[in-house]
Amino acid sequence: MARPLKWSCIEQCGACCKLSPESRTEAMEVLNNEEQELYLSLVGIDGWCKFYDKARRKCTVYKTRPSFCDVKNLCTTFKISESNTESFAIKCCKEQIKHIHGARSREMKRFISNIKQVK
């Protein structure tokens, strides 16, 4: 029997840092008013998070990032069961990577390879 896949972030992807509310309606729908205000304050004029360093492809506030930026909080934020967290996180990442980088991008290939390798 195949093992269930385990979600794991890949470095230098940044797909989740594209915060444009027009393309991230799912996020806006589940955040409370205070979180929405914070979320919108993070969006730069180009739609990317103000704290995302595009040259280095890294979050500059990773250790103190907002709770909605942490995949560990997906269960609470999206009101899903803990047993579905891994598959939900994988689905979200695939959708966002496809939207930002493309379905056949290097980032997508790295992500798929990474989730298969995690045990």
C-alpha positions in Angstrom: 0.0 0.0 0.0 1.3 3.4 -0.9 2.2 5.8 1.9 0.2 8.9 2.1 2.1 12.0 0.9 3.5 14.4 3.5 3.5 18.1 2.8 6.8 19.9 2.9 7.8 23.4 1.8 10.5 23.9 -0.8 13.0 26.7 -0.5 13.0 29.6 -3.0 9.5 29.0 -4.3 7.6 32.0 -2.9 4.3 31.0 -4.6 2.4 31.5 -1.4 3.8 35.0 -1.0 1.9 36.3 -4.0 -0.9 37.8 -2.0 -3.0 39.7 -4.5 -6.5 39.6 -3.0 -8.0 39.2 -6.5 -6.3 35.9 -7.0 -6.4 34.8 -3.4 -10.1 35.0 -2.7 -10.0 31.8 -0.7 -7.7 33.5 1.8 -9.9 36.6 2.1 -13.0 34.5 2.7 -11.7 32.7 5.7 -9.8 35.4 7.5 -11.5 37.5 10.2 -11.6 41.3 9.9 -8.4 41.8 11.9 -6.5 39.2 9.8 -7.9 40.7 6.6 -6.6 44.1 7.6 -3.2 42.7 8.3 -3.2 40.6 5.1 -4.1 43.6 3.0 -1.4 45.7 4.7 1.2 43.1 3.5 0.3 43.4 -0.2 2.7 45.4 -2.2 1.6 47.3 -5.4 2.8 44.4 -7.5 0.7 41.9 -5.5 3.6 40.3 -3.7 4.0 40.3 0.0 6.1 43.4 1.1 8.3 41.0 3.2 9.1 38.7 0.3 12.6 39.3 -1.1 12.1 38.5 -4.8 15.8 38.6 -5.5 16.7 36.0 -2.9 13.2 34.4 -3.1 12.9 34.3 0.7 10.6 35.7 3.4 12.4 38.4 5.4 10.2 37.9 8.4 9.8 34.1 8.3 10.3 33.5 12.0 7.8 36.2 13.0 5.4 35.8 10.0 1.6 36.2 10.6 -0.1 33.0 11.7 -2.1 32.8 8.4 1.3 32.4 6.6 2.1 29.2 8.6 0.9 26.0 7.0 0.5 24.5 10.6 -2.5 26.8 11.0 -4.4 25.6 7.9 -6.7 23.4 10.0 -7.8 26.4 12.0 -7.9 28.9 9.3 -9.8 26.8 6.7 -11.7 24.8 9.3 -10.6 21.4 8.1 -9.9 18.3 10.1 -6.3 17.6 11.2 -6.4 14.3 9.3 -6.9 16.2 6.0 -4.1 18.8 6.6 -1.4 17.1 4.6 -3.6 16.6 1.5 -5.1 20.0 1.8 -1.7 21.7 2.1 -0.4 19.7 -0.9 -3.5 20.7 -3.0 -3.1 24.4 -2.0 0.6 24.5 -2.9 0.1 22.7 -6.2 -2.6 25.2 -7.2 -0.6 28.2 -6.1 2.7 27.0 -7.7 0.8 26.3 -11.0 -0.8 29.8 -10.9 2.5 31.6 -10.2 5.2 29.5 -11.8 3.3 27.1 -14.1 2.3 23.4 -14.1 5.6 22.3 -15.7 7.8 24.7 -13.8 11.0 23.8 -12.0 9.2 24.8 -8.7 6.4 22.3 -9.4 8.8 19.5 -10.2 10.8 20.2 -7.0 7.6 20.3 -4.9 6.3 17.0 -6.3 9.7 15.4 -5.8 9.9 16.8 -2.3 6.5 15.5 -1.1 7.2 12.1 -2.5 10.5 11.9 -0.6 9.2 12.9 2.8 8.6 9.9 5.1 
